[in-house]
Amino acid sequence: MSPSGSSVPVRVVVVGFGPVAARLVEHLEPLVSAGRVALTVLGQEADPAYNRVLVADVAVGRTRAAAIGLADTDTLRAAGIDVRLGVRVDRIDRPFRRVLLAGGEAFDYDRLVLATGSRPVRPRLDGLQGPAGSDDEHPLPPGVSFLRDLSDARAVAAALAAQQRIVVLGGGILGIEASLAAAEEGGRVTLVHHGRSPMRRLLGDGSRVLATALQQAGITVVAGTSARIELKDGHFAGIGLEGGTRVDGGALVLACGVRPRTELAEGCDLAVADGILVDHTLHAVGTDDIWAIGDCAEVCCLRSSCRACAGTTAPQGLIGPGWQQADDVGAAFVAELSGDGTGSTPVPGPGPAAGADPGVRRDPVVVLKARGVDAVAAGETDADPWTVEPGLTVAEWADPGHGRYAKMVTRNGVLTGLVCVGIPRTGAELVLLFERGSELPADRSSLLRLDSAEGLLTASPPGPATTLCRCAGVTRGTVQDSVTAGCASVQDVSAATRAGTGCGGCHDGIRAVIEQHFAAAVAS
């Protein structure tokens, strides 16, 4: 590898061009302009990087495909970056440090970053399975699609335009958000899920409250085990459930989860578990020239003494942690290759923050993003309220008639888990306490008053240090500063701060900041 002071640029190849890869490219672009890096980006899709989380919004017509774009190919190429779209990497030749495409073209590298993301899970149902061993590549029947990329969005949009009943298979957060988005835009939707109620594993009894909210939103909710896809004249016509029940529809959206894309890593003998195993510098385990970031990366350094890697280490599938990984790798590359004489700098990595107990891991916060349906969960959501264990306290409230549910799990008074459905202000406060590792008040029920009529009137506004955009880690104060500087729309704020470029769940909060600013200006 060329030293930072060499006139020969370091060859960096990035495999994948999704949101996480686009974030890394932003960091590397100045190095390309300075002649220190020769950067090649290999994307399998024909479209440049876009915000995959907002594909459902494109499908139902809430936004345009152009509005969720995260990179401009012409601009990157003009900056000297070799961007290849619609290409498939066939294999990685590690001994010769070479990436080979399916068409035979090869790219040599000094540093290789795998940002291959994940692929949607294809359920094993009669009518969906192709020839043996070809399920993932075999075309789906007409009328059946995932909701993962822009081509899927176009298929769902066509079904909505034709006023077909849309069947969504999968009761996880992806399936629920897709169902709500389609129903809110006037679509006829049936959600088919396995188990007693949607998201039961995460929300517990709160999932029953959520199911009621979905029905009130106009969604037909059907519980059952799917057995087969039924076709009429070669086109999707319904799902057959075990027991003989049939759910009719004109289009089927598969929302059965995602699986990290690890085939390239496996093919070149990198360590793989659920994802590509990386250490806390995001190097592929056992290598010094390969990194993995985003949905495909599993942080597990394989050291038995590492408390941070104890327990579940599977990829989270969330855009925020992926962007943080891109920031960490990008910062490390810049520090080492910028030629400022600083030399190699350790990557902060996805481990504990500075000053934190290295044995503590904060679980991701899962937020359901939909208009009028609020749910949030984090940490220990499955703790039993009746368990007798020193230091453990579980408080649980349910008000099914008003669509409200809350669960708070504490250990020695510190919040370690939460579930909130239908009480957004309480949920927001608990998330803040959870992320800070704070103790709860002795009277847990006092937090529920935040969503009461009295609480809405007396609640203090969030401070400038409060995180407004969880995906990008942007505070309310940063958004307020951007609005003061002239940003007058969510799009303006996103361009200036990156807030709102992830899941979109903070858009209402950004709009509120903008409205408050201009209301104050008018009043003065």
Buried (B, 14 or more C-beta within 10 A) or exposed (E): BBEBEEEEBBBBBBBBBBBBBBBBBBBBBEBBEEEBBBBBBBBBBEBBBBBBBBBBBBBBBBBEBEBBBBBEBEEBEEBBBBBBBEBEBBBBEBEEBBBBBEEEEEBEBBBBBBBBBBBBBBBEBEBBBEEEEEEEEEEBBEBBBBBBBBEBBEBBBBBBEEEBBBBBBBBBBBBBBBBBBBBBBEBBBBBBBBEEBBBBEBBBBBBBBBBBBBEEBBBBBBBBEBBBBBBEEEEBBBBBBEEEBEBEBBBBBBBBBBBBBBBBBEBBEBBBBBBBBBBBBBBBBEBEEBBBBBBBBBBBBEEEEBEBBEEEBEBBBBBBBBBBBBBBBBBBBBBBBBBEEEEEEEBBBBBBEEEEEEEEBBBBBBBBBBEEBBBBBBBBBEBEEEEEEEEBBBBBBBBEEEBBBBBBBBBEEBBBBBBBBBBBBBBBBBBBBBBEEEEBEEEBEEBBBBBBEEBEEEBEEBEEEEBBBBBBBBBBBBBBBBBEEEBEEBBBBBBBBBBBBBBBBBBEBBBBBBEEBEEEEEEE
